């Protein structure tokens, strides 16, 4: 497995949940929630630089039937814009299947006794952790970064 910090994003229309892992890729932890909007790309870029990330995994929401949705297209567009924004960086941007990450995060919050309406920021971060954990598990199996690389 390649050494280096990875960041994962759960991109939504209102908020973007962010998670990161240690350089060894052992532990994914919630990092922050960013408001979606004009400054989101800049904020993610600052996090990539601050943490020295080698890869940003952007969750690609695909329907359960395997089809693209409007959310899929929004995530792809965000990933492409992020890649353009990070063109000065060596970090890769990769899209990774995120089916059920938010559902899994909500279930975990509910089981922990947290009110879902009052925990939206935490749910977005937890969804990003789920995305990152999936990516790291896949990396351990393949020995390389996973998902679809976003190119300029």
C-alpha positions in Angstrom: 0.0 0.0 0.0 1.3 3.5 -0.9 2.2 5.6 2.1 0.5 9.0 2.5 -2.5 10.8 3.8 -5.7 10.4 1.9 -8.8 12.7 2.1 -12.3 11.6 1.3 -15.3 13.8 0.4 -19.0 13.1 0.6 -20.2 15.8 -1.8 -23.7 17.1 -1.3 -25.7 20.0 -2.6 -25.6 21.8 0.8 -22.6 20.3 2.7 -19.4 18.4 2.0 -18.3 15.9 4.6 -14.5 15.5 4.9 -12.5 12.6 6.4 -8.8 11.8 6.4 -6.5 9.0 7.3 -3.1 8.7 8.7 -0.1 8.2 6.3 -0.1 4.5 6.8 -3.8 4.3 5.8 -4.8 2.5 9.0 -7.4 4.8 10.5 -10.0 7.0 8.8 -11.3 9.8 11.0 -13.8 12.7 10.5 -12.1 16.0 9.7 -14.7 18.7 9.0 -17.8 19.7 7.1 -17.6 22.3 4.4 -20.5 24.4 3.1 -21.0 23.6 -0.6 -20.7 26.7 -2.6 -18.2 29.0 -4.3 -15.5 28.6 -1.6 -15.7 24.8 -1.3 -13.0 24.0 -3.8 -10.6 26.5 -2.2 -11.3 25.0 1.3 -10.7 21.5 0.1 -7.5 22.6 -1.7 -6.3 24.1 1.6 -7.0 20.9 3.4 -5.0 18.9 0.8 -2.1 21.2 1.2 -2.3 21.4 5.0 -2.4 17.6 5.4 0.0 16.8 2.5 -2.6 14.5 1.0 -1.5 12.2 -1.9 -5.1 11.5 -2.9 -8.6 12.9 -2.6 -11.3 10.3 -2.9 -14.6 11.9 -4.0 -17.7 9.7 -3.4 -19.5 8.9 -6.6 -23.2 8.4 -5.7 -24.6 5.7 -8.0 -28.1 4.4 -7.7 -28.7 0.9 -6.3 -29.4 -0.2 -9.9 -26.0 1.0 -10.9 -27.2 4.0 -12.9 -25.9 7.5 -12.8 -28.1 10.2 -11.2 -28.1 14.0 -11.0 -26.0 13.6 -7.8 -23.5 11.4 -9.8 -23.1 14.2 -12.3 -22.7 16.8 -9.6 -19.9 14.7 -7.9 -18.1 14.2 -11.2 -18.2 17.9 -11.9 -16.9 18.7 -8.5 -14.1 16.2 -8.8 -13.1 17.7 -12.2 -13.1 21.2 -10.9 -11.1 20.1 -7.8 -8.5 18.4 -10.1 -8.2 21.7 -12.0 -7.8 23.6 -8.8 -5.1 21.1 -7.6 -3.2 21.2 -10.8 -0.2 22.7 -8.9 -0.3 19.8 -6.5 0.9 16.2 -6.8 -2.4 14.9 -5.2 -4.6 12.7 -7.3 -8.4 13.1 -7.4 -10.2 9.8 -7.7 -13.9 8.9 -7.9 -15.1 6.0 -5.8 -18.4 4.3 -5.5 -20.2 5.5 -2.4 -23.5 3.6 -2.6 -25.1 3.6 0.8 -22.4 5.6 2.6 -24.9 8.1 3.9 -27.4 5.4 4.9 -24.6 3.6 6.8 -23.6 6.8 8.5 -27.2 7.7 9.5 -27.7 4.2 10.9 -24.6 4.5 13.0 -25.7 7.9 14.4 -29.2 6.5 15.1 -27.7 3.4 16.9 -25.5 5.8 19.0 -28.7 7.6 20.0 -28.0 10.8 18.0 -30.8 12.9 16.5 -30.3 12.7 12.7 -31.7 16.2 12.1 -29.3 17.8 14.6 -26.4 15.7 13.4 -26.3 16.5 9.7 -22.7 17.8 9.8 -21.5 14.7 11.7 -23.4 12.5 9.3 -21.7 14.0 6.3 -18.3 13.5 8.0 -19.3 9.9 8.9 -20.3 9.3 5.3 -16.8 10.5 4.2 -15.3 8.1 6.7 -17.3 5.2 5.2 -16.1 6.2 1.7 -12.5 6.4 2.9 -12.6 3.1 4.8 -14.0 1.4 1.7 -11.1 3.0 -0.4 -8.5 1.9 2.1 -9.8 -1.6 2.2 -9.7 -1.8 -1.6 -6.2 -0.4 -1.6 -5.0 -3.1 0.9 -6.3 -5.7 -1.6 -4.9 -4.1 -4.7 -1.7 -2.4 -3.4 -2.5 0.8 -5.3 -4.8 3.8 -5.2 -8.3 2.7 -6.3 -11.3 4.3 -8.1 -11.5 6.3 -11.3 -8.7 8.8 -11.7 -9.9 12.2 -12.6 -7.8 13.8 -15.3 -7.7 17.4 -16.6 
